[in-house]
Amino acid sequence: MEGKIVYFESIKDENTDTTFELALERIKALGIDKIVLASTTGATAQKALDFFGDKGVQLVVVPHQFGFIRKENPFPQTLVKTLRESGHEVHFGTMLFHTDGLYGSTTPTVMANLLRCFSQGVKVCFEIVLMAADAGLAASGEKVIAIAGTGRGSDTALVMQAATSQQIKKLRVNEIICKPLNPLNIEELREKDDKKK
């Protein structure tokens, strides 16, 4: 069996459009009807709603949990309402790879850092699919497309079989649709952004 993987040579917002187009190709080919999508400020979620809104796909949008970085959650509540009224879901759950302080173990950070070797988006895809399954928004074993990115927008898409965090060994990556060729971890991305300023 042969398949296509797209590698983005640079990390930029424009990768989002290509990521969505590539995801739609796999949705049609595989009959998948659910996308689990990371969106911090709502910009990517709005773009996904505009792009996938009439394509028979349900979006499960996973923003940052409340209190993660800022006092106020940057994801707009008006967009939460719009998404839910359109038949989609929004889940503000505990971000599983950021629970070292809660559980007193460094295992989440070790897992996150290992997955970031593939890309920041791969780490986030794993995290949001587990979170969606924990919330009952993706059934264990259900095939979904997970979409995430590096900093802003989307540059990573995976075909995954969902599992809950209690059954993490059942989580599967069936296909890599796209990812950055030379991934940056979040610290490297911040350094790069600081140099631009």
C-alpha positions in Angstrom: 0.0 0.0 0.0 1.2 3.5 -0.8 -0.1 6.8 0.5 0.7 10.5 0.2 2.2 12.6 3.0 2.6 16.3 2.6 5.5 18.0 4.4 5.4 21.7 4.9 8.8 23.3 4.4 8.0 26.4 6.4 5.7 27.1 9.3 3.1 29.7 8.4 -0.6 30.4 8.7 -1.2 29.6 5.0 -0.6 25.9 5.7 -4.1 25.8 7.3 -5.9 25.9 3.9 -3.8 23.1 2.5 -4.2 21.1 5.7 -8.0 21.4 5.4 -8.0 20.4 1.7 -5.8 17.4 2.4 -8.0 16.3 5.3 -11.1 16.6 3.1 -9.5 14.3 0.6 -9.0 11.6 3.3 -12.5 12.2 4.7 -14.0 11.5 1.3 -11.7 8.5 0.6 -12.2 6.9 4.1 -15.8 7.9 4.9 -14.8 9.7 8.1 -17.3 12.1 9.5 -15.6 13.6 12.5 -12.7 16.1 12.8 -11.1 16.8 16.2 -9.5 20.2 15.9 -7.3 22.3 18.1 -8.1 26.0 18.2 -6.8 28.4 20.9 -8.2 31.8 19.8 -11.1 30.5 17.7 -9.5 31.7 14.4 -8.8 28.1 13.2 -12.2 26.9 14.4 -14.0 29.7 12.5 -12.0 28.8 9.4 -12.8 25.1 9.8 -16.5 26.0 10.2 -16.5 28.0 7.0 -14.5 25.3 5.1 -16.2 22.0 6.4 -19.6 23.5 7.3 -21.4 22.1 4.3 -19.4 18.9 3.9 -21.3 16.6 6.3 -18.4 16.5 8.9 -18.8 17.2 12.6 -16.2 19.3 14.2 -15.1 18.6 17.8 -13.1 21.8 18.7 -10.7 21.6 21.6 -9.5 25.0 22.9 -7.1 25.5 25.8 -8.7 24.6 29.2 -9.7 27.6 31.3 -6.9 29.1 33.3 -4.2 27.5 31.2 -2.1 30.6 30.4 -4.3 33.6 30.9 -7.0 34.6 33.3 -9.5 34.9 30.4 -9.9 32.0 27.9 -9.1 33.5 24.5 -11.7 31.3 22.7 -14.8 33.5 22.1 -18.0 32.3 23.8 -20.0 33.7 20.8 -18.1 31.2 18.6 -18.9 28.4 21.1 -22.6 29.2 20.7 -22.3 29.3 16.9 -20.5 26.0 16.6 -22.9 24.2 18.9 -25.9 25.7 17.1 -24.4 24.4 13.9 -24.3 20.8 15.3 -20.6 20.8 16.3 -19.0 20.4 19.7 -16.6 22.5 21.8 -14.7 20.9 24.7 -12.7 22.8 27.3 -11.2 19.8 29.1 -8.1 19.2 31.1 -5.1 19.2 28.8 -3.6 15.8 29.6 0.0 16.5 28.7 0.1 19.4 31.2 -0.9 17.5 34.4 2.5 17.0 36.0 1.6 19.3 38.9 -1.8 17.6 39.4 -0.6 14.0 39.5 3.0 14.5 40.7 4.5 12.6 37.8 6.7 13.7 34.9 5.2 11.1 32.6 2.9 13.6 30.7 5.9 16.0 30.0 8.0 13.1 28.8 5.3 11.9 26.5 4.7 15.4 25.2 8.3 16.0 24.5 8.7 12.7 22.7 5.7 13.5 20.5 7.1 17.0 19.8 10.0 15.2 18.0 7.5 14.6 15.2 6.0 18.1 15.6 4.1 20.3 18.0 0.9 19.4 16.0 1.4 15.7 16.4 1.7 16.1 20.2 -1.5 18.2 20.2 -3.4 15.7 17.9 -2.7 12.9 20.4 -3.8 15.1 23.3 -7.0 16.4 21.8 -8.2 13.0 20.6 -7.7 11.6 24.1 -9.5 14.6 25.5 -12.4 14.2 23.1 -12.7 10.5 23.9 -12.6 11.2 27.6 -15.5 13.7 27.1 -17.5 11.1 25.1 -17.2 13.2 22.0 -15.3 10.4 20.1 -16.0 6.8 20.7 -13.2 4.4 21.5 -12.0 2.9 18.2 -13.8 5.6 16.2 -11.8 6.8 13.2 -11.3 10.5 13.2 -9.1 13.1 11.6 -7.1 15.1 14.2 -5.9 18.6 13.1 -3.5 20.8 15.0 -0.6 23.1 14.3 2.5 24.9 15.5 1.7 28.2 17.2 -1.0 29.5 14.8 -3.1 27.8 12.3 -2.9 24.1 11.3 0.0 22.2 9.7 -0.6 18.7 11.0 -3.3 16.2 10.3 -3.5 12.5 11.3 -6.1 9.8 10.7 -6.5 8.3 14.2 -8.5 5.8 16.1 -9.7 7.4 19.3 -9.2 6.0 22.8 -9.7 7.4 26.3 -6.8 8.4 28.5 -7.6 5.3 30.6 -7.1 3.1 27.6 -4.2 5.0 26.0 -2.6 1.8 24.6 -5.6 1.6 22.2 -5.0 5.0 20.6 -3.8 4.5 17.0 -2.4 6.6 14.3 -3.5 5.1 11.0 -2.1 7.7 8.6 0.0 10.9 8.6 -1.7 13.3 6.2 0.6 16.2 6.7 3.1 17.7 9.1 6.0 20.2 9.1 9.2 18.9 7.5 11.4 20.5 10.1 9.3 20.8 13.2 9.9 23.4 15.9 9.0 22.9 19.5 7.0 25.7 21.2 10.1 27.3 22.7 11.9 27.4 19.4 8.8 28.9 17.8 8.6 31.7 20.5 12.3 32.4 20.0 11.7 32.7 16.2 8.7 35.0 16.7 10.7 37.2 19.2 13.5 37.6 16.6 10.9 38.9 14.0 9.8 41.7 16.4 
